Amino acid sequence: MWMPCHDEFNLMWADKPGTGHYFAPPIHPDPRMYKYVWWIWTRASPWDGTAFFANTPALSMGQFRQIERQLIDAREHFFVYGIQRPRRGSALERSTPQWAHAIFAPAYDEDDDIAWQGHK
């Protein structure tokens, strides 16, 4: 994963055509299993490194896809960081050690975010 950094960006990508760079898990086909949370770094972002993740609000799937489309259309460089959170009420067995320290997202029907192709 590339850590957001203005100085490195200027050295590596500033003179190349804009494109998206993605650091995220694949999207599960069942939106009721996981909620995806996104952060987008661009050269306009005010923060670098861990400060970016600490200070930038997380985006829902719908918000992310809207901003992603705008950046693609503008031919900007952007870096996408995403995580998946298991949903409450999903078929996942929450009593197993795998989920002992997981942060669970709301159940799909309790999630107020706008859906994008079924994902909230």
Residue pairs with C-beta under 8 A, 6 or more apart in sequence:
1 23
1 81
2 8
2 21
2 23
2 79
3 48
3 49
3 50
4 41
4 45
4 47
4 48
4 49
4 52
4 79
5 48
5 49
6 43
6 48
7 48
9 43
9 77
13 77
14 43
14 77
16 77
17 75
18 71
18 74
18 75
18 76
18 77
18 78
19 77
20 68
20 71
20 72
20 77
20 78
20 79
20 80
21 77
21 78
21 79
21 80
22 79
22 80
22 82
23 79
23 80
23 81
23 82
24 36
24 38
24 80
24 81
24 82
24 83
25 82
25 83
25 84
27 36
27 119
28 34
28 84
31 108
31 115
31 118
31 119
31 120
32 87
32 89
32 90
32 107
32 108
33 86
33 87
33 90
33 91
33 92
34 84
34 85
34 86
34 87
34 90
34 105
35 61
35 84
35 85
35 87
35 105
35 106
35 111
35 119
35 120
36 61
36 64
36 82
36 83
36 84
36 85
36 119
37 58
37 59
37 60
37 82
37 83
37 84
37 85
37 105
38 58
38 59
38 60
38 61
38 63
38 64
38 80
38 81
38 82
39 52
39 53
39 56
39 58
39 59
39 80
39 81
39 82
40 59
40 64
40 67
40 68
40 71
40 78
40 79
40 80
40 81
41 52
41 56
41 78
41 79
41 81
42 71
42 76
42 77
42 78
42 79
43 76
43 77
45 52
45 56
46 55
47 54
47 55
47 56
53 81
59 67
60 113
60 114
60 120
61 113
61 115
61 116
61 119
61 120
62 113
62 114
62 115
62 116
62 120
63 113
63 114
64 80
64 82
64 116
65 116
68 78
68 80
71 78
85 102
85 103
85 104
85 105
86 92
86 94
86 99
86 102
86 104
86 105
87 104
87 105
87 106
87 107
87 108
87 111
88 104
88 105
88 106
88 107
88 110
89 107
89 108
89 109
89 110
90 107
90 108
92 99
93 99
94 102
94 104
105 111
108 120
111 120
113 120
114 120
